[in-house]
Amino acid sequence: MITTVTLNPAIDKIDEIRKIKLGQVNKIYNQEKYFGGKGINVTRILDGLGIKCTAICFLGKNNLEEIVSLMEKEHISIDYTLVEGNTRTNT
């Protein structure tokens, strides 16, 4: 069993737009979210290779449910310590 450590995990958000129009409102037509960070990404790869792995990290209380949902979709094992606030989001 391998344990990875991610001290500063993130929700990686990918927003897709069809064309950027300067000076106008640009609308998102598709959005995808993934849970990421170096250790989380290593855990994802090891899991995909069939190697048992658990990621440990600090997660913000405010968006915990979203992160747990993202990890459950990928069947990735995490052990976390709750902290005040939000886990960061990268767009």
N, C-alpha and C positions, 0 to 999 in steps of 0.2 A: 504494500500500500504506500502510495506517495501522497504527501501533503504539500500543497502550494500555499504561499502566503501572498495576499494582495492587500497592502496597507491603504491604498487609495483607489478602490474600484469605481466603476462608472457605468451608467446606462449610456450606451452608444446609440444615438438616434440618427437615422438616415432619412432625410427629407428629399423627395424627388419633385422637381418642377420641370415642366416641358421646355420653357424658354425664359431666360431672364430679360425682363423689359425694364430698362432704366427709367426711373421716375414714375413707375406705375406699381400697382399692387401685383405681387407675384404669388400665385396660389399653389399650395402643395397638393399634388394629386396622389401621392403614395408616401407612406411613412412606415419604416421598420425600426424596431428597437431590439437591442441585444445587450446582455450584461457583459461587461468587459473589464479590462485591466490586464496587465501582463500575466499575473498568476492565474487569473480566471481563464485567459486564453490558453495557457499551458494545460490547465485542467481539462479544458474542452478537447484539446488535441489528444491528450493521453487517454481520455475516455473514449474518443473515437477509435483509438488503436486497441481498445480492449484492456487497458491497464487501469486497475482500480485506483482512484484518486479522489481526494477531498480537498476543496478549496476552503481556506480560512480567511476571514476578512472582517472589517468593520463596516456596518451598514447603518444608514440613517433611519430613524424611526418613521419619519414622515412618508417615505416612499418604499417601505419594506415590502408591502404586499405586491407591488409591481415587480420588484426584483425577484422575490420568491417565485412568482408566476413565470417570469422569464427563464429562471433556472429549471423549474419543473418541466417546462416544455422540452428542454434539452436533456432531461434526466441527469443533470449534473449535481453531485453531492456538495453541499456547502455547510460550513459551520461558522457562525458569525457572532460577533459581539455588537449589541445595539449601542448607538451613540445618538445624541440629540441632533435634530435637523434632518437634512436630505443627503442622500448619496448623490454625488455630482452627476451631471448629465453633460455629455458631449454631443454637439450637433454637427 
